[in-house]
Amino acid sequence: MPKPKTAMAAAQLKADTALVNQLRIAVEAASDDDGWAPIASVGNITKQRPDFNSRNYGYAKPSDLITATTLFELDRRSPGDGKPAVIYTRDKYRQPDE
C-alpha cells in the first residue's frame, strides 16, 4: 500500500501555477454571478482533469486542498430544514464585475 503524501504547505501549493490555474478554472466554471461556487462542484475537477487527485498534494479531499492554498474564500451556508451546510468558495483575488 502506498505511503500517503505529506500535506504540502500553502506556499508550496501557491508556487504550483498549474495547480492554482486548475483550481481557479474549476471555481470559475462552477461559480454564480458573484463568483461563489459550491465546493462540491469544484471538487468535480476530475471530470475535466481525470489525472487530478488532491491526494497527490497530501489532501484527502479537494475541499481540503482548496482551503490549504489560502487563495480562496469559504462560506458555509445552511439551507435550513435540518439539511447539512453547503460550503461555497470563490477566488479571493477575483475582480468584481464592473
C-alpha positions as MATLAB code, in Angstrom:
seq = 'MPKPKTAMAAAQLKADTALVNQLRIAVEAASDDDGWAPIASVGNITKQRPDFNSRNYGYAKPSDLITATTLFELDRRSPGDGKPAVIYTRDKYRQPDE';
ca = [
       0.000    0.000    0.000;
       1.492    3.381   -0.974;
       2.501    5.708    1.815;
       0.255    8.818    1.993;
       1.964   12.007    0.909;
       2.669   14.705    3.447;
       0.350   17.667    3.042;
       2.010   20.472    1.121;
       2.168   23.897    2.758;
       0.287   26.895    1.356;
       3.485   28.427   -0.056;
       4.279   25.221   -1.955;
       0.725   24.981   -3.275;
       0.699   28.625   -4.399;
       4.022   28.099   -6.190;
       2.438   25.331   -8.285;
       0.994   27.521  -11.031;
      -0.564   24.570  -12.859;
      -2.484   23.601   -9.711;
      -3.551   27.177   -8.952;
      -4.764   27.637  -12.528;
      -6.700   24.342  -12.414;
      -8.417   25.337   -9.181;
      -9.235   28.844  -10.400;
     -10.684   27.498  -13.652;
     -12.759   24.926  -11.748;
     -14.116   27.571   -9.345;
     -14.909   29.954  -12.200;
     -16.654   27.226  -14.207;
     -18.945   26.359  -11.285;
     -19.476   29.892   -9.970;
     -22.550   32.105   -9.896;
     -22.598   35.770  -10.947;
     -20.904   36.782   -7.687;
     -18.096   34.261   -8.147;
     -19.284   31.800   -5.485;
     -19.221   28.102   -6.373;
     -20.384   25.110   -4.333;
     -17.165   23.456   -3.238;
     -18.608   20.049   -4.187;
     -18.865   21.243   -7.787;
     -15.297   22.459   -7.713;
     -14.309   19.031   -6.398;
     -15.578   17.626   -9.685;
     -12.395   18.992  -11.283;
     -11.595   15.368  -12.082;
     -14.227   15.430  -14.826;
     -12.110   17.940  -16.740;
      -8.778   16.592  -15.496;
      -9.032   12.833  -14.898;
      -5.394   12.765  -13.763;
      -6.078   15.276  -10.965;
      -6.024   13.877   -7.442;
      -5.898   16.028   -4.301;
      -4.095   13.148   -2.561;
      -1.058   13.879   -4.747;
      -0.752   17.099   -2.742;
      -1.338   15.391    0.617;
      -5.053   16.212    0.997;
      -7.824   13.618    1.203;
     -10.466   15.868   -0.362;
     -10.356   18.614   -2.980;
     -12.063   20.925   -0.482;
      -9.162   20.449    1.957;
      -6.703   21.257   -0.820;
      -8.634   24.386   -1.839;
      -8.690   25.551    1.782;
      -4.973   24.879    2.219;
      -3.984   27.122   -0.691;
      -5.351   30.152    1.212;
      -6.247   31.638   -2.204;
      -9.983   31.141   -1.846;
     -12.684   32.457    0.464;
     -15.036   29.943    2.060;
     -18.643   30.487    3.054;
     -20.657   27.838    4.907;
     -24.355   28.246    4.106;
     -27.178   26.465    5.855;
     -30.089   25.584    3.570;
     -32.280   25.001    6.647;
     -34.771   22.195    7.242;
     -32.073   20.170    9.017;
     -30.090   19.765    5.804;
     -26.299   19.783    6.034;
     -24.493   23.046    5.355;
     -23.192   23.669    1.872;
     -19.728   25.167    1.561;
     -19.155   27.729   -1.177;
     -15.830   29.107   -2.335;
     -14.549   31.907   -4.527;
     -11.201   33.253   -5.595;
     -10.038   35.890   -3.090;
      -8.477   37.840   -5.923;
     -11.497   37.792   -8.239;
     -12.256   41.227   -9.579;
     -15.882   42.287   -9.131;
     -17.805   42.682  -12.363;
     -17.936   46.263  -13.483;
];
